[in-house]
Amino acid sequence: MSKLLALSLSIAVLGAIWAFLALGPLAGFVLVWAGFIAWGCFFHSGADEKALSRTIAGNVYGAIVAWIALLIIVNVAVPSLGTAWPAIVVGVTVFFLVIVASVDLLSVVPANVYGYAATVAYALHQGADAAGVGPLQRLTMAGIANPVVLLIVSMVIGALFGYASAKLAGALTKTSAAPA
């Protein structure tokens, strides 16, 4: 079996399993799209053990930096600056996404950015629940209701699914190449 076919099959099967889990038994505990972001990050980072650790570390780091930015924006009011205030906070915090690139685990800047962007996107665009409480009001809650926790869990599992799909593709390629 060709490497491309093996990878396509492994991602199709594991992607279906991930979607089933994220939309079914794990609904509310993981986000299917965030897992796929980390999965893609794993592959563009090299699709090996080093890529797995860099993907997880970068995604987690980015999510934490985004969480800090959101905490500052939500809790430190500077009305005289208007929308310039959140822009300044974003500018300062994203500086830290890149400046850490000399640290091996955080050297894949896109991984850092994906964690940051996914966390901010979820926190800003997810609606409030029936009680009128949204992600921005849950930033300091313990548990999966906190956007940073939800995104980290989703992205770590997504990266692990990426790793599993690479291993499965490798096994399918080797199995089909073995002499009969």
Summary of the structure (lengths in Angstrom):
residues: 180
radius of gyration: 18.5
end to end distance: 13.7
largest distance: 75.0
contacts: 583
relative contact order: 0.21
helix: 77%
strand: 1%
